[in-house]
């Protein structure tokens, strides 16, 4: 379990360092990567490596919370790109000391619905927050630019 | 740690059951609940209880992955409301056998940016997926109805 926690920590650290050999060494050759929000799946270490190597922009990742057990793990991390920052999370499955599945989520800011102001306080937006990784913004119908 | 994992499991199960006494019994009286996407914070068990009791709609929660250690935990769960379903996740902090902090995330579907089709396969949208809890949709400028 300590080993799996370390796998999750090294996953983020080696991505941040662009240490591709170290990063790929954490992954099972048949690893599956999924992004449920866009219904995308990448099969295999080689393609997943290429996906990250080709990922545009000077992005940075900073882990906030890492949790792991003998089978599953998660890193809740902060991403930074083009002067913006926000939270994201990567879930992992482990087997035999390698990562066999990665599933990540990229939540978007939104305005709360009315009706709960009597219970809630709000904090001010960070000058660095408020938008998804720029290359992830954009919808097929062109509406993306208006979405938070 | 087993205790904290059980706290996280019971958090979701008692919410799903609307067993408010059981649910509130898991929480520290000074628990803090945060929704980073909407920059909302609720302080204290009483207000957080009321927030959930007042939450509109016949919502349901189904846990998918639960992970916990001596300090932190997470439940990645599926929510269902009005014939729709999607993923969300709640992170926890624990102290003395109680939940002291809850932070949850409600990721939205989005279309992938172009340029990675050579690496990626996509799966079909579920007939039940594709929209945030209806009462969470809507932005201050009225654009919400167009956002995924």
Boltz contact constraints between the chains, C-beta under 6 A:
constraints:
  - contact:
      token1: [A, 36]
      token2: [B, 87]
      max_distance: 6.0
  - contact:
      token1: [A, 37]
      token2: [B, 107]
      max_distance: 6.0
  - contact:
      token1: [A, 37]
      token2: [B, 109]
      max_distance: 6.0
  - contact:
      token1: [A, 37]
      token2: [B, 110]
      max_distance: 6.0
  - contact:
      token1: [A, 38]
      token2: [B, 110]
      max_distance: 6.0
  - contact:
      token1: [A, 38]
      token2: [B, 112]
      max_distance: 6.0
  - contact:
      token1: [A, 39]
      token2: [B, 122]
      max_distance: 6.0
  - contact:
      token1: [A, 39]
      token2: [B, 123]
      max_distance: 6.0
  - contact:
      token1: [A, 40]
      token2: [B, 112]
      max_distance: 6.0
  - contact:
      token1: [A, 40]
      token2: [B, 120]
      max_distance: 6.0
  - contact:
      token1: [A, 40]
      token2: [B, 122]
      max_distance: 6.0
  - contact:
      token1: [A, 41]
      token2: [B, 121]
      max_distance: 6.0
  - contact:
      token1: [A, 42]
      token2: [B, 119]
      max_distance: 6.0
  - contact:
      token1: [A, 42]
      token2: [B, 120]
      max_distance: 6.0
  - contact:
      token1: [A, 47]
      token2: [B, 119]
      max_distance: 6.0
  - contact:
      token1: [A, 51]
      token2: [B, 119]
      max_distance: 6.0
  - contact:
      token1: [A, 65]
      token2: [B, 72]
      max_distance: 6.0
  - contact:
      token1: [A, 67]
      token2: [B, 67]
      max_distance: 6.0
  - contact:
      token1: [A, 67]
      token2: [B, 69]
      max_distance: 6.0
  - contact:
      token1: [A, 67]
      token2: [B, 72]
      max_distance: 6.0
  - contact:
      token1: [A, 67]
      token2: [B, 74]
      max_distance: 6.0
  - contact:
      token1: [A, 69]
      token2: [B, 67]
      max_distance: 6.0
  - contact:
      token1: [A, 72]
      token2: [B, 65]
      max_distance: 6.0
  - contact:
      token1: [A, 72]
      token2: [B, 67]
      max_distance: 6.0
  - contact:
      token1: [A, 74]
      token2: [B, 67]
      max_distance: 6.0
  - contact:
      token1: [A, 74]
      token2: [B, 74]
      max_distance: 6.0
  - contact:
      token1: [A, 87]
      token2: [B, 36]
      max_distance: 6.0
  - contact:
      token1: [A, 105]
      token2: [B, 107]
      max_distance: 6.0
  - contact:
      token1: [A, 107]
      token2: [B, 37]
      max_distance: 6.0
  - contact:
      token1: [A, 107]
      token2: [B, 105]
      max_distance: 6.0
  - contact:
      token1: [A, 107]
      token2: [B, 107]
      max_distance: 6.0
  - contact:
      token1: [A, 108]
      token2: [B, 108]
      max_distance: 6.0
  - contact:
      token1: [A, 109]
      token2: [B, 37]
      max_distance: 6.0
  - contact:
      token1: [A, 110]
      token2: [B, 37]
      max_distance: 6.0
  - contact:
      token1: [A, 110]
      token2: [B, 38]
      max_distance: 6.0
  - contact:
      token1: [A, 111]
      token2: [B, 139]
      max_distance: 6.0
  - contact:
      token1: [A, 111]
      token2: [B, 140]
      max_distance: 6.0
  - contact:
      token1: [A, 112]
      token2: [B, 38]
      max_distance: 6.0
  - contact:
      token1: [A, 112]
      token2: [B, 40]
      max_distance: 6.0
  - contact:
      token1: [A, 113]
      token2: [B, 135]
      max_distance: 6.0
  - contact:
      token1: [A, 113]
      token2: [B, 136]
      max_distance: 6.0
  - contact:
      token1: [A, 119]
      token2: [B, 42]
      max_distance: 6.0
  - contact:
      token1: [A, 119]
      token2: [B, 47]
      max_distance: 6.0
  - contact:
      token1: [A, 119]
      token2: [B, 51]
      max_distance: 6.0
  - contact:
      token1: [A, 120]
      token2: [B, 40]
      max_distance: 6.0
  - contact:
      token1: [A, 120]
      token2: [B, 42]
      max_distance: 6.0
  - contact:
      token1: [A, 121]
      token2: [B, 41]
      max_distance: 6.0
  - contact:
      token1: [A, 122]
      token2: [B, 39]
      max_distance: 6.0
  - contact:
      token1: [A, 122]
      token2: [B, 40]
      max_distance: 6.0
  - contact:
      token1: [A, 123]
      token2: [B, 39]
      max_distance: 6.0
  - contact:
      token1: [A, 135]
      token2: [B, 113]
      max_distance: 6.0
  - contact:
      token1: [A, 136]
      token2: [B, 113]
      max_distance: 6.0
  - contact:
      token1: [A, 138]
      token2: [B, 113]
      max_distance: 6.0
  - contact:
      token1: [A, 139]
      token2: [B, 111]
      max_distance: 6.0
  - contact:
      token1: [A, 140]
      token2: [B, 111]
      max_distance: 6.0
  - contact:
      token1: [A, 143]
      token2: [B, 146]
      max_distance: 6.0
  - contact:
      token1: [A, 146]
      token2: [B, 143]
      max_distance: 6.0
  - contact:
      token1: [A, 147]
      token2: [B, 147]
      max_distance: 6.0
